[in-house]
């Protein structure tokens, strides 16, 4: 994965997190695509099918990890009460 692709992943994850926190709901596929497009423009990445695939796979892995951490944290909080 190139540095530009890693930068896009960081931008996408940050903007999706902010959007989700502000709206209180998970983003739609259209919103994810919009954040992806904006992030690519910000970084200056000309996207190929291969780079888009790498980026979306990485974003999906990071979201899955975050969901696992939130679930774990939620269970820990429930046990403390």
C-alpha positions as CSV (number, residue, x, y, z in Angstrom):
1,X,0.0,0.0,0.0
2,X,1.4,3.4,-1.0
3,X,1.7,6.3,1.4
4,X,-1.1,8.1,-0.6
5,X,-3.4,5.2,-0.1
6,X,-2.6,5.1,3.6
7,X,-3.4,8.8,3.8
8,X,-6.7,8.3,2.1
9,X,-7.6,5.5,4.6
10,X,-6.8,7.9,7.4
11,X,-8.9,10.7,5.9
12,X,-11.8,8.3,5.2
13,X,-11.8,6.9,8.7
14,X,-11.6,10.3,10.3
15,X,-14.4,11.8,8.3
16,X,-16.6,8.8,8.7
17,X,-16.1,8.9,12.5
18,X,-16.9,12.6,12.6
19,X,-20.0,12.1,10.4
20,X,-21.2,9.1,12.5
21,X,-20.7,11.0,15.8
22,X,-22.6,14.0,14.5
23,X,-25.5,12.1,13.0
24,X,-25.6,9.3,15.5
25,X,-26.1,6.7,12.7
26,X,-23.9,4.6,10.5
27,X,-23.1,6.2,7.1
28,X,-24.8,5.0,4.0
29,X,-22.9,3.5,1.1
30,X,-23.3,6.8,-0.8
31,X,-21.8,8.7,2.1
32,X,-18.9,6.4,2.3
33,X,-18.3,6.9,-1.4
34,X,-18.5,10.6,-1.0
35,X,-16.0,10.6,1.9
36,X,-13.7,8.4,-0.3
37,X,-13.9,10.8,-3.2
38,X,-13.2,13.8,-1.0
39,X,-10.3,12.0,0.6
40,X,-8.7,11.1,-2.7
41,X,-9.0,14.7,-3.9
42,X,-7.5,15.9,-0.6
43,X,-4.5,13.6,-1.0
44,X,-4.2,14.0,-4.7
45,X,-4.6,10.2,-5.4
46,X,-5.7,9.1,-8.9
47,X,-7.6,6.0,-8.0
48,X,-7.3,2.7,-9.9
49,X,-9.4,-0.3,-9.2
50,X,-6.5,-2.0,-7.4
51,X,-5.9,1.0,-5.2
52,X,-9.6,1.4,-4.4
53,X,-9.8,-2.2,-3.5
54,X,-6.7,-1.9,-1.1
55,X,-8.2,1.2,0.5
56,X,-11.6,-0.2,1.0
57,X,-10.3,-3.5,2.4
58,X,-8.1,-1.5,4.9
59,X,-11.1,0.7,5.8
60,X,-13.3,-2.3,6.4
61,X,-10.6,-4.0,8.6
62,X,-10.2,-0.8,10.7
63,X,-14.0,-0.4,11.1
64,X,-14.3,-4.1,12.1
65,X,-11.6,-3.6,14.7
66,X,-13.2,-0.5,16.1
67,X,-16.6,-2.3,16.4
68,X,-14.9,-5.1,18.2
69,X,-13.3,-2.7,20.6
70,X,-16.5,-0.9,21.2
71,X,-18.3,-4.2,21.8
72,X,-15.6,-5.3,24.3
73,X,-15.7,-1.9,26.0
74,X,-19.5,-2.0,26.2
75,X,-19.4,-5.4,27.9
76,X,-16.7,-4.3,30.3
77,X,-18.9,-1.2,31.2
78,X,-21.9,-3.5,31.7
79,X,-20.0,-5.7,34.1
80,X,-18.8,-2.8,36.2
81,X,-22.4,-1.7,36.9
